[in-house]
């Protein structure tokens, strides 16, 4: 009987040691994971949220996340990616400044056998493990439907494009035109790039209003440009004449919608994008296979449903 009790106690002690060892080994493995995140810019609230989501998830799983800000410069992004490669990150997450220019950076990571995840904006070359983004074509179509609804399928529209060459600008524009180009009485009188930038959005909109003072609506490929357009429209005293639809649902845009200065925005979830990017970096590190594309849900935000 005594031997049985001793054997039982020894078994419990050994089992406890095994479990404790497994816990500590798991912690070490998570802490060993080093992830590089190259963000296009931190001068845009959308990408700040993306970074913060990634940081929160990295903290949650115990991974080491190294963030580099490309400051909207493709050359800076190449340099920062090279630095992350030198630092021997296990997985590289890239939010491209430019979908063409980023290819060299991705190929450099490929040559170093570092898996790459792209987020929000895609790349036009190189080997990518997965791309995490909203379906920007569907988002553009949602914006186009909203504009058509606001104008009762008839009116003059301005499109403010993002950075030429980015996948987001191309896809949002494509989706928007899929809808408005089918409306016989809707005319896009101006379609110009404003670099996803608020001040550029204002300047471009000021110039467009000089040439087309009688427009009815604006679709901007992101909220920063939409807010710049709102400023120009307010200065021209036309806020009650022109509907503005944006994209991203940043806080300033939601405030503008609540105040009646913008009609609506297509809500992306940048924080969730960042979280999902880190989650999938961990899956790669653990040897799991990923889908080529992972979609993040979208939602039309209007005065009726903003929180």
N, C-alpha and C positions, 0 to 999 in steps of 0.2 A: 504493500500500500504506500509506504514511504517512497519507494522508487518511482511509483506511478506519479506521486505528487511532485517529486523532483523533476521527472521527465516533462510533466505538464508545465511546470514553472520555467524550465529551460526553453521549452518550445515557445512560450509566450514572450520570453526575453528575446529570443532569436528573431521571432516574427516582428517584434517592435523595432529591433535594430535594422532589419531589412526595410521596413517602412520608412524609418527615419532616414536611412541611407538613400532611399529612392527620392524622398522629398528634397534632400540636399543636392542630390545629383541633378534633379529637375531644375532647381534654382540656379545651379552653376551653368547648366546648358542654356537657360534663358539669358543669363547675364553674359554668356559668351557671344550671343548674337549681336553683331554690329551692323547697323543699317545706315546707309547714307541717303539723305534726302536733298536733292537739288531742286529748289523752288524757283520759279521764274522771277518772282518779285515779292517783296514784303511791303510794297507801297500800294497794296490793294487789299482791302479787308477780306475779300474772298480767299486769297492765298494765305493770309494770316490765319484764317479759320482752318484751312486745310492743314497747315503746319501744326496748329494747336491740337487738332484731332489726332494727328500722327504722334505727337509728343505724349498725349494722354494714353494712347494705346500702348506705346512703347514702355511707358512707366508701369502700366498695368501688367504687362507680360514680363517685365524685368529686362528688356532689351536696351542696348545702348544706341541711341539715335543721334547721328551727326547731321546738322542742318546747314546747308549752304545757300545763300541768297544770290541769285544771278543778276539781280537789279535790272531785269528786262534787257539784258545784253547777252547775245548768243556767245560771244567770245569769253565773257566772264563765266558762262555756264560750262563751256569746254574746260576752262582752267580749273573750276571748282570740282568738276567730275574727275579730272586727272588727279587732283589732290585727294579725293575720296578713294580713288584706286590705290594711290600710294599708301593710304592709311589702311588698306586691306579690309574694306568693308565686305561683309558676307553677301549682302544684297543691296542693290542700288535702286532707289525710287527717283524717277525724274519727272518733273512737271516742266515740259519744254518751253523755252522762250519762243522757239521757231521750230516747226516740225521738220523742215529740211536741214537746217543748220545743226540740229541735235544729233543727226545720224552719226557724225564722226565721234561724238562722245559715247554713243551707245556701242559703236564698233570697238572703241578703246576698251570699254568694259567687257565686251564679248571676248576680246583677245586676252583679257586678264581672267577669263572664266568666272566673271562676276555676273550673276543673273540680274536682269533689268526689268523693272516694272515702270510703265508710264502711267501718269495719272492726270486726269482732266483733258490734257492735250496729247494727241498721239504723235508718233514719229513716222516719217516716210521711208524708213530703212533701218537696217540693223536688226538683231535678234532680240525680241522682247518676250518675256515669259507670259505677261498678261497686260492688258490695258484696262484701267479702271476709270470710268467716266459716265456722266449722264449721256443719254442718247440725244445729242445736240440737234440732230435732224428733227426728231420728234418735238424737241423744245422749240425749234424754229417754226415748225408747223403749228404748234400751240399758240405762239405769238401771232402768226399770220391769221389764224382763225379769230383770235381776239380782236385784231385790228379790223378785220372784215366785219365782225359783229358790231364793233363800235361805229363803223362808218356805213352800216347797212349796205355793204358791198359797193359803195361808190365814194370816191374821194381821191385826194392827192397825198401820197405817203413819202416819207424820207426814211432811208435805211442808213444807220451809222454802223459801219463795219468795224470789226476788231483788227488785230494785227494781221496784215496780209501774210499768208503762208501758214498760219496756225490752223490746226484741224478744227478747233472750236469755231473760228470765224467762218471757215468754209462750210461746215455742217449746219451752223445756225442760219447762215444765209441761204443755203440750199433748201432747208425746211421751210423757211419763210416764203421763198419764191415758189415752192411747190403749191402753196395756197394762193398767194395774192396774184400770181401770174395767170391763174385760172379765172380770176374775177375780171370780167370785161371792162367794168367801170372803175376799177381801182388802178391808178397809175403811180408807179414808183418814179417820182420826178428827180430824185437825187439819191445816189448810193455811193457813199464816200467813206474811206477808212479814217478812224479817229483813235486808233492804237489802244483800245480798251482803257483810255485815259480820260479823266474827268475834265481837265483843262483843255485838252484837245477836242473833246466832245463839245465843249462850249464854243470854242473858236470855229470849228467846222460848222456848227449849227448857226452861229451868227452869220457866216458867209452864205449859207444856204438860204437863210431867211431874207437876205438881200436879193437873191435871185428868184426866190419862190415865196413871196409873202403870204400866199393864200393856201398853205398846206393844211391838211386836216389831222395828220397823225405822224408819229415817229416811232420806229422800232430800232432800238439800240442793242447791239450784240452783248452788251453787259450794262449793269446798273451804273457804273462809274460814268460811262458816256451818256447814259440817259439823264443822270443828274446834272451833267454839264449842259446837256441840251435844255433841261428845265430852266437853268439859270439864264441861258440866252433867250428862251421864250418869255420868261418873266420880264427881262429887260426890254423886250419888244412889246410888252403888254398884250400878249396873245395867249396867256395861260388858259383862258376860258374857251379858246378856239381850237387848241391842238391837244390831242390825246397822246400820251407818251407811255410806251410799253418797254420795259427793260428785261434783264436776264441776270439772275443770280440770287435775288432776294437778300441783298446785304441790308444791314440795319438802317442805313440812311435812306435807302429806297423804300423800305417799309414805312418809315416815318413820312416820307414824301407822299406815299399812297394814302396814309391816314390823314394827311393834311390836304388831300385833294390836288396835289401838284403833279403826281403821276397816276396813271390809271391802274397799272398792274405790272407784275414782273413774273418771270418763270423761276420758280424756286428750285435751285440746286441745293445740295447738302454737302458743302465743302468739308466740314468737320468729319462727316461720315466717310467721305472719300479718303481723307487722311488715315482714319482708323482702319478702313478696309485695305489700304495699301500696306500698312504695317502688319495687319493680320495675315495677308497673303505673302508678305516677305517671310514671316515665321513658317508658313506652310512650305514655301520653297526650301527654307533651311532644314525643315523636317523631312524633306524628300518627297513631298506630295506634288502631284500634277495639278495644274491650274487650267481653267478655261482660257481661251484666247482673249475674250472680252468679258468684262464683268460690269453690268449696268447698275447705275445708281439712280433711284427713282426721282421723278420731277413732279412739280405741282404748280398750277397757276394761282398766284396770290393776288387777290383784289381787296378792296376796302371791306368787302363782306366776310372775308375769311382770314385776314391777317390777325396774328395774336398780339 
